[in-house]
Amino acid sequence: MKKLLYLLIFIFVGCTKIPILPPKVELGAIPTSSVINKVSPIVSDGSNVVVSMTLTTDAKYSLQVTDLLDKELKVVGFTAESSSVTKKLDLSDLKNGDYNLILIDVQGREYRTNVIIKK
């Protein structure tokens, strides 16, 4: 009886199709236009920092907030729904100081600007 059970398990496992390649990850459209146009206000208490960008529609992006040593503090991932994108960030939990806003596209290109938190 055990031999029959082992034989059935062997046949089942042997006939199961196992994918060799991992599934393809969809990265969206290839970015051709990626730029941070404006950050307002540049000096802020951290609440409601508005970042205006010109991006490629349907491309994926990451907007990161780092300290001056490039230690990542916040990350917002998104897909551009139009060529003009505005993101509101709440940075009120950050201490007073200078911070980098870094826009990264799926090809690894970075676009940087600064913001100052002063409470």
DAHUWO-V350505 format. One record per residue. N is the residue number from 0. PSI is psi in degrees with one decimal (999 if undefined). D_CENTER is the distance of its C-alpha to the mean C-alpha in Angstrom with 1 decimal. Layout:
n:N psi:PSI d_center:D_CENTER
n:N psi:PSI d_center:D_CENTER
This chain:
n:0 psi:-43.7 d_center:54.7
n:1 psi:-37.8 d_center:52.1
n:2 psi:-39.0 d_center:52.4
n:3 psi:-41.5 d_center:51.8
n:4 psi:-44.4 d_center:48.7
n:5 psi:-39.5 d_center:47.3
n:6 psi:-42.8 d_center:48.2
n:7 psi:-41.0 d_center:46.4
n:8 psi:-42.6 d_center:43.2
n:9 psi:-43.9 d_center:43.5
n:10 psi:-43.3 d_center:43.9
n:11 psi:-47.3 d_center:41.0
n:12 psi:-39.7 d_center:38.6
n:13 psi:-27.2 d_center:40.0
n:14 psi:-3.9 d_center:39.6
n:15 psi:128.7 d_center:36.0
n:16 psi:123.1 d_center:33.5
n:17 psi:122.9 d_center:30.7
n:18 psi:134.0 d_center:27.8
n:19 psi:-39.8 d_center:27.8
n:20 psi:143.2 d_center:24.4
n:21 psi:157.4 d_center:21.2
n:22 psi:146.6 d_center:19.8
n:23 psi:134.1 d_center:17.9
n:24 psi:125.9 d_center:14.1
n:25 psi:117.4 d_center:13.5
n:26 psi:6.7 d_center:11.0
n:27 psi:-164.2 d_center:12.4
n:28 psi:155.4 d_center:14.4
n:29 psi:122.8 d_center:14.9
n:30 psi:128.9 d_center:13.8
n:31 psi:-23.4 d_center:17.0
n:32 psi:115.7 d_center:16.6
n:33 psi:110.7 d_center:13.8
n:34 psi:143.7 d_center:15.3
n:35 psi:116.2 d_center:15.2
n:36 psi:-44.4 d_center:18.6
n:37 psi:142.7 d_center:19.4
n:38 psi:125.9 d_center:18.5
n:39 psi:140.3 d_center:21.2
n:40 psi:153.3 d_center:22.9
n:41 psi:-42.1 d_center:22.5
n:42 psi:120.3 d_center:24.6
n:43 psi:161.6 d_center:23.6
n:44 psi:0.5 d_center:24.4
n:45 psi:-21.9 d_center:20.7
n:46 psi:135.1 d_center:21.0
n:47 psi:54.4 d_center:19.7
n:48 psi:123.8 d_center:18.1
n:49 psi:126.3 d_center:17.4
n:50 psi:119.0 d_center:15.1
n:51 psi:129.8 d_center:16.4
n:52 psi:152.4 d_center:14.8
n:53 psi:120.2 d_center:16.2
n:54 psi:173.5 d_center:13.9
n:55 psi:125.8 d_center:14.7
n:56 psi:136.6 d_center:15.2
n:57 psi:7.2 d_center:13.5
n:58 psi:154.0 d_center:11.0
n:59 psi:143.1 d_center:7.2
n:60 psi:162.7 d_center:5.2
n:61 psi:129.1 d_center:3.1
n:62 psi:116.4 d_center:6.2
n:63 psi:146.0 d_center:7.8
n:64 psi:122.6 d_center:11.4
n:65 psi:161.0 d_center:13.6
n:66 psi:-177.4 d_center:17.4
n:67 psi:-14.1 d_center:19.6
n:68 psi:10.9 d_center:19.6
n:69 psi:26.8 d_center:15.8
n:70 psi:122.9 d_center:15.5
n:71 psi:126.8 d_center:12.1
n:72 psi:-37.0 d_center:13.1
n:73 psi:149.0 d_center:10.3
n:74 psi:134.8 d_center:6.5
n:75 psi:115.1 d_center:5.5
n:76 psi:141.4 d_center:3.1
n:77 psi:162.7 d_center:6.0
n:78 psi:130.8 d_center:8.7
n:79 psi:120.1 d_center:11.3
n:80 psi:-14.9 d_center:14.5
n:81 psi:178.6 d_center:16.7
n:82 psi:-19.0 d_center:17.2
n:83 psi:113.7 d_center:17.4
n:84 psi:136.2 d_center:14.6
n:85 psi:128.6 d_center:15.2
n:86 psi:134.9 d_center:13.1
n:87 psi:127.2 d_center:15.2
n:88 psi:139.8 d_center:14.2
n:89 psi:105.5 d_center:16.6
n:90 psi:21.0 d_center:17.1
n:91 psi:-17.3 d_center:20.7
n:92 psi:-4.8 d_center:20.2
n:93 psi:151.5 d_center:19.9
n:94 psi:166.4 d_center:23.1
n:95 psi:139.8 d_center:24.8
n:96 psi:-177.3 d_center:23.7
n:97 psi:139.6 d_center:21.7
n:98 psi:152.9 d_center:17.9
n:99 psi:139.7 d_center:15.4
n:100 psi:121.3 d_center:12.7
n:101 psi:121.9 d_center:10.6
n:102 psi:124.0 d_center:8.8
n:103 psi:129.8 d_center:7.5
n:104 psi:176.6 d_center:8.2
n:105 psi:-12.6 d_center:8.6
n:106 psi:1.3 d_center:12.0
n:107 psi:5.0 d_center:10.9
n:108 psi:139.1 d_center:12.5
n:109 psi:142.7 d_center:12.0
n:110 psi:122.2 d_center:13.5
n:111 psi:150.7 d_center:14.7
n:112 psi:171.1 d_center:16.9
n:113 psi:157.3 d_center:18.5
n:114 psi:146.7 d_center:19.3
n:115 psi:128.7 d_center:22.2
n:116 psi:122.1 d_center:22.7
n:117 psi:111.6 d_center:26.4
n:118 psi:999 d_center:27.8
